[in-house]
Structure formats: C-alpha cells, structure tokens
Amino acid sequence: MSPKRILFTRPEHDKVTFYLSCWAHELLVQAKNKGHHIIDVGAEKAIKSVLEEYLIKSNPRLVLLNGHGNREAVGGHKDELLIIKAQNDHLLAGKIIYALSCHSAAELGPSAVASGATAFIGYNAPFCFLTDKNRECTPDNDPLANIFKEASNQIGLSLIKGKTVQSAYQTSQNKFQQLIRKHGSSDSTPEAKEIRFWLFWDMKSQVAHGEQGATL
C-alpha cells in the first residue's frame, strides 16, 4: 500500500477532548509507522479555517475527527464547529471519515456522503465512556477509559492497515461484543454492569455510511 495522507483533528480543551486526543495519538503513531503522511490538527489549531485549508490543499484520503458534536456537525477547539452539514461537508468529497463525535453520523454522515464523501463512520447517538477519576490527568493509564478506546480505535487501526470500511466497522463491532462478554463474567469488576451498558450503547450507535468496500 502506497503512503497516503491522513488528517487528525485533536482538540484538547476539556476532559472529554483530552481523552479523545490521547486515544487518537495511538492511531497517529500507527499511521507514522506505516509510512503515511500525517496532518495533525491538534489543540488550538483545531479550528474551522485551519481544517478547511488542510482539506483543500492537502486533500487527505482519511480524516479522523475527534471532538464534541451534534447531529449536523463535528466540533474542534472550544467546540468551534469544524464540519457542518450542507455548509462545508463537500470538502470531505473523496475521503473516508471516522468521526469520534456524539450524534454526528445521524445527519452529517449521510449529508457528507451525499456531497461526495467516500464513506463516513461514526455514531448516531452520544458516544459514552467511563473514566477513573484518579487517572484523568493521564488518560493512557485509565483502565476504565481504555476499555472503550480499545473498541473505538479498531476503526482507525483497521483503516490505517488498508482494511475496507466494512471490515473496520465489523472489527470494531466484534471488539465491542468481545468486551461486553469479558465484563459479563462472574469475576468482573464492580463497574462491570455499567461498562457493559455503555459498551452496548456505543456499539449500537456506531454506523457506517457510504462505500463499504472503500480502502485507504
């Protein structure tokens, strides 16, 4: 597989976005190891004007969006809306998108595909995860959050490896199911019931729009 351009948005202005940014760093490292060209739109750079410029001038094949969102948009630094349904989602034309952002696959996803995006994977409801309050300064060492990272990151890891959209989606779904079973055993942690609930919630909320056979 020849090197491709991969763009990440990684705002870090609150607890949730800080966690998602740390999760995305694992994918960023994997992409670098594969020899891909990385465009890291991180922290204060994750604003609409900067993202639009990169989408136009660099034309990445894979776009990994991380941040708060709603049914019609994905946000960036301090929740500035980056990609908005029927406003600038045409800039995603020819690209595969994974949006780790609440609700954004509900309307933005189908709109982006209708505007030319190759595929859009995301969540049509809130994406929820648990955290250990004693580890919130070091998300990579948070055992609760890492359960949800493991399932979510299967999308990006699979796409970076050249797997199809459908394969990436199914790999993530399978990981959700595996983790639900793991935390359903009799020797599970005290948080097991809540972990299972939110893993199931995220699994059912995850959808893939567009060309299922598309690859990086």
N, C-alpha and C positions, 0 to 999 in steps of 0.2 A: 504494500500500500504506500503510495507516494505521500509525502508530507502535505498536510492541509492546514489551513488557518482555522484556529479555534478561539472564539471570544468568550471571556468570562465577565460577568458583572458581579462584583463582590462588595456591596455597601457594608459598613460596619458601625452604624450609628446607634444601635441598641442591642439588647441581649440576643434577640432572635437573629438579626442580620449578622451579628458577630459569629454566632454558631454556624450559620449557613456559609459564611465566608471561610471559616476554618474547614468545613466539610469540603468545600469546593477546592481548597488547596490540595487535597489528596488527588483530585482529578487533574489539577494543573500539573502536578509533579508527574503523574502518569502520562499525560499528553507530551510533556517535555521529553520524557524517557523514550517515547515513540518517535521523537524527532519532528513533531508538529510545530508549527509557528504559533506562539501564544500571544494573544492580545488580552492583557489583564486590566480590566477597567475596575479598579479597586477603590475602596474607601471614598474619599471626597471626589474622585474622578467619575464616580458612577452617577452622572447627570445626563439629561436628555441630549444636550448639544454635543457632548463628547461621544456618547454612544452612537448617535446618528452619523457623526463624521467617520467613525471607525466602520460602521456598517456599509457606508457608501464607498469609502476609499480603499478599505482592506478587503471587503467582501468575504468575510469568513464563511466557511461551509457549515460549521457547527457553532451554535450560540447557546451558552449555558447561563441562564438568567437566575439570579438569586436575590430575593428581597420580598418585601411585603407586596401584596397585590389585591386586586378585586376582579370582578367578572370581566371587566373590559380593559384592564391594564396591569402592567408589572412596574413596581416602583424601584427606585435606586436610593441614592444618598438622601437621608432625611425625608424619605418617601416621595421624592420628586418622581412623577410618572415618566417612565422611560419609553415604553412602547404602549401605544393606545389604540384600541380598536377603531378602525376606519379613519384614523388620523395619520399614523405613520407606520402601521403594520405592513405596508407594502415594502418597507425596507428589509423585511425578512424573506423576500422572494428568493427562491433557490436555496434556501438554508434549512437545516434541521435544528429545531429548537427544543431544549428541555428547560422548562420554567419551574423552578422550585419556589413556588409563589402561590399563596392562597387564591382559590377561585379562578385563576387566570385561564384555565383551559375551558371554562364554561362558555365564554363568548369570544374572548381574544383569540383563543386557539383556532376555532373554526373560521373566524374572520381572517386571521393571518394566512391560513391555508387557502381560503378563497381568493386572497390577494397575491398568491403565488408562492407562499412558503411550501417547501417540500413536505415537511412534517412538523407537528407540534405535540410534544409530550408534556403533560402537566397534570394539574389537579383541578377538578370542578367544584371543590368544596375547600374549607380550610385545611392546610397541611399542619398536622399537630404532632408534637413530640414532647417527651418528658425530659427534665433536666434534674441533676443533683445540685441543690443549692450550694453545696460545699465545693463544687468543681466549676462554677460558672465563669471563673476567671481563666480557666484552662479547658476549653471545650473538648480538645482532643483527648483529655483524660477523664471525660464524663462518661461513666459506664452506661447510664440510662440513655443519654442522647445518642451514644454510639450505636445503640440497637437500631434506631431509626435512620441514622446515617448509613448503616450497612445496607439497608433495603433501598433507600433513595439513591445512593451513589452507584447502584448497579446500572442505572440508566446511562450515566456519563461514562463509566468504565467500559461498558459494552460498546457504546458508540465509538469511543476513542480507539477501541481494538478493531474497529471495522465491522462490527456486527450490524445487522439490519435494525430498523426501528422496531419491527415486531419482535425480534429476538431480544432487544434491550428491554422492551416493555415486559415481555414474558419472564425474562431473568429476574427483573425486579419483583414482579408478582410472585414468582416462585420463592424468592428470598423472604418476602412478607409472610407467606404461608409457612415456610420453614421456621421463622422466628416466632410466629404465633404458636406453633406446635411446641417449640422449645420452651416457651414460657407458660405452657399449659401443663407441664409435668407436676407431679405431686411435690417435688422438692424445689419448686420455683421460689423466687424472692417474694417478700411481702408486697412488692409493687406489681406482681405478675398479672393480676386481673386488669389493672389499668394499662399496663403495657399491651396486653392482648387487645383491649378495646381500641386503643389508638392506632395500633398496627393495622387492625382490621379496617378501621375508619380510613386511614391513608390508602390502604390497598384498594378499597372500593372507590375511592375518589380519583384514583390515578387513571388517566385515559391517554390514548394516542390517536391523534387526528392525522390525516394525510396519507402519504405513500408509505405503506407498511414495509415494503422491500427496499427502501432507501438506505444508503450507507454513506459514511463519511468519505 
